[in-house]
Amino acid sequence: MNSFWIILLHTYLTKLKSKSFIITTILTVVIVLGLTNIQNIINLFDKGGAKETVAVLDETGKLYEPLKQQLAAINKEIKLTIYSHNEKEAEKAVAAGDFDALIQLRLNQEQLPEAVFKAKSIADTSLFTDLQTGLQQLKTTFAASKLNLTQAQLTKLYEPVNFKKIALEKNAKTEEELNQARGLVYFLLFIIYFAVIMYANMIAMEVATEKSSRVMEILISSVSPIKQMFAKILGVGLLSLTQLVVFLLVGYYSLKSNMNSFQDGFWDVFGFGNVPVMTIIYAVVFFILGYFLYATLAAFLGSLVSRIEDVQQMITPMTLLVVAGFMIAMFGLGKPDTPFITITSYFPFFTPMIMFLRVGMLSIPAWETMLGIAILVATIIVLAIFGARVYRGGVLMYGKSSSFKDIKKALQLTKNE
């Protein structure tokens, strides 16, 4: 058993101290800090020139002031300036960069506001959308005055309809609980996707690298291949947890430091304030089982190749399985109770993502969740036994490997030992 822990610690510490791991961790931390401070970064670059200036040609002489008042309530960073010259001069001013855009105000045949928006480029739609919203509100006001509607009547007309959602199913989640669960499920799906794509590949690369350097020939003489495989899986698993903890802690404290404007706490703002404890437990369980499922698969696929260049080709089907499960789960966020989602949640390679999606968003019977976990555990055991046999023969195979026919060769080598 000592040899198992030696390989586990060696795998963990070697990867932990490697330049690639340190550089990747630092770069990812920088990206996390950038994303969690994006508003501060935008404000830093916008400092001194944040306001967007718009030249206004008011052909009516009575739309400029009302529009200005409407925009003040929508976006205070838009500055309207009445332009006294003609249209051509205004267009030249916009082209020269004196203004961000030009808006021409006029009345249509029904004496209601309409406008033409001009800018050097219409790729940025935010300014146009804000102006359009202000103009729409202005048109509504004009139309209401023509119909002799009071402000109270107008407010009543646009008051949202009272339309409640009531679930008839026993113990069904409320809309608030669904929103909280959706946030947690969305978060976990990305974590599983990221962890599998990155760390399962790392396991396959680790095995292939050792084979290409012929280190494996020395290792198998003193340690059984089965111990090697599971030691590497656990070693890279600890490494992945170390890196994920760093990312999550950096992201958490960075977000928390930028939330002074929020009255609620961190977890309440992101919808995790009242998430049931069992949902959190299931999240951890499905994450761990999902990792071991794909890590075991990656380990024995990596043992089939002896050149690093062949690793990506060999594990491509595994990567496609992860992508497929992720895409199905993304679809399921909007319709978690469809038969398609229910059926695919019992397919073991999709279960970590899709079964947790159902657990988080629906009130499904406990036996369905337990069945999903049992299928996952059984698949991992079968895959581990089969993978260990393939791994045992695969580490003895050298030469170009680009086909799954090599699995049969690896099994034959295992029998001949």
C-alpha positions, -999 to +999 in steps of 0.1 A: +000+000+000+030+023+006+038+023-032+002+035-039+006+065-017+041+072-030+028+074-066-002+094-055+019+120-037+045+120-065+018+127-091+002+154-069+035+172-060+051+169-094+021+184-111+017+210-083+053+223-088+053+221-126+056+254-144+026+247-166+003+242-136+016+274-118+013+295-150-022+281-158-033+288-122-020+323-122-035+331-156-069+317-146-068+337-113-061+368-133-091+360-156-113+354-125-102+387-110-109+404-143-143+389-147-153+397-111-140+433-114-153+439-150-174+469-140-145+486-122-123+480-153-149+494-176-153+525-153-115+529-153-113+531-191-144+553-193-131+578-167-132+614-180-154+605-210-182+583-197-211+604-211-223+596-246-231+628-264-260+630-289-267+659-312-304+666-316-321+682-346-356+689-333-378+698-364-408+704-342-392+726-315-411+708-287-398+672-285-362+679-272-371+688-236-396+660-231-371+634-246-343+648-224-365+642-193-374+607-203-337+598-209-327+612-176-347+584-160-333+557-183-296+565-186-280+595-170-248+589-190-264+601-222-261+638-229-284+654-254-273+686-271-296+706-293-279+713-326-287+746-344-270+739-377-285+719-406-285+681-411-253+680-432-233+699-407-246+677-379-236+646-399-201+660-404-198+667-366-207+631-359-182+618-385-155+641-369-161+626-335-177+657-319-208+636-311-214+599-307-247+601-327-273+623-343-310+620-337-336+639-359-369+644-342-402+650-361-439+643-360-457+619-382-490+624-400-508+615-367-488+641-349-469+615-329-431+615-324-407+597-347-370+599-352-340+590-374-308+578-357-274+583-373-240+573-362-206+563-376-214+527-368-246+510-356-228+480-342-232+493-306-269+490-300-270+501-263-272+539-272-299+533-299-319+511-275-319+537-248-330+565-272-356+542-287-370+535-252-371+572-243-388+580-276-414+552-271-423+565-237-426+600-252-449+587-280-471+570-253-474+602-235-484+621-267-509+594-276-525+594-241-529+632-243-547+629-276-571+604-261-575+626-230-562+600-207-551+611-172-517+600-158-535+577-134-554+560-163-522+557-183-504+541-153-533+517-149-532+508-186-495+498-184-498+481-150-485+445-153-512+418-152-515+398-120-505+363-133-495+339-105-478+305-109-491+277-087-477+241-089-502+214-082-477+187-077-470+178-041-438+193-027-432+211-060-406+239-058-418+275-058-406+300-084-381+315-060-367+280-052-365+272-089-345+304-095-321+295-067-317+259-079-312+271-115-283+293-104-266+264-085-272+239-113-258+263-139-227+269-117-221+232-111-226+223-147-197+246-156-175+232-128-181+196-139-175+206-176-143+225-167-130+198-144-136+169-167-122+186-198-091+199-181-082+173-155-093+141-173-071+152-202-043+157-176-045+121-165-044+108-200-014+131-208+004+120-176+001+083-185+012+089-221+041+111-210+055+083-187+051+057-215+069+079-240+098+084-216+099+046-208+094+054-171+065+029-171+088+000-177+105+007-144+073+014-125+055-018-136+084-039-123+078-026-087+041-014-086+011-031-102-005-011-131-039-011-112-023+008-083-006+031-107-039+040-124-059+047-093-030+066-077-028+089-107-065+094-107-065+104-070-033+124-074-047+145-102-081+146-083-064+162-054-046+186-077-079+196-094-095+202-060-065+224-050-068+245-081-106+247-080-105+258-043-080+286-053-103+298-081-134+297-060-118+315-031-103+342-053-137+346-071-157+347-039-136+373-021-132+394-053-170+395-058-176+401-021-153+431-021-173+446-050-207+441-035-209+472-012-239+484-032-259+453-024-279+452+008-282+414+009-253+391+015-232+373-011-253+341-013-286+360-013-276+381-043-267+351-064-297+332-054-280+306-031-293+320+002-320+294+008-307+265-012-316+232+007-286+215+024-295+182+005-291+200-028-256+211-018-248+175-008-261+162-041-240+187-059-208+175-042-218+138-047-225+142-084-194+162-089-171+136-073-188+107-091-186+125-124-150+132-120-141+096-111-162+083-140-144+104-166-110+102-149-111+063-150-121+064-186-093+089-194-067+068-176-071+037-195-075+056-228-042+073-221-026+039-214-033+029-250-011+056-266+027+059-263+030+093-280+017+125-265+005+135-300-020+107-300-037+115-267-062+141-281-073+118-308-078+089-284-098+109-259-119+128-284-150+105-280-148+111-242-147+149-247-177+147-271-196+128-244-189+156-219-199+183-245-231+164-253-241+160-217-234+197-211-255+208-240-284+186-230-282+200-195-283+236-209-315+227-228-329+211-196-325+243-176-356+256-193-375+223-195-363+200-168-394+178-167-394+166-203-392+128-210-360+134-230-343+149-199-356+121-177-344+093-200-309+108-206-305+114-168-301+076-165-273+074-191-242+071-169-220+095-188-247+122-187-260+114-151-236+137-132-250+167-150-285+158-160-296+139-128-283+168-107-303+191-129-335+172-121-326+170-084-320+207-082-350+219-102-377+192-096-391+174-066-384+139-079-388+108-057-357+099-037-355+065-054-349+081-087-319+100-073-306+069-056-310+050-088-290+076-107-262+074-080-263+036-081-259+036-119-230+060-116-213+039-089-219+007-108-205+022-140-174+035-123-168+000-107-173-018-141-152+008-159-125+006-132-123-032-135-123-032-172-101-001-173-076-017-150-073-047-173-069-025-203-044-003-184-024-033-173-018-044-209-019-009-224+011+003-205+032-024-222+021-013-257+044+010-277+042+024-312+015+044-329-020+040-314-049+057-331-077+031-330-099+016-303-088-018-317-058-013-294-082-021-264-084-057-277-046-059-280-042-045-244-066-071-230-047-099-248-014-086-233-031-087-198-041-123-203-006-133-214+011-119-183 
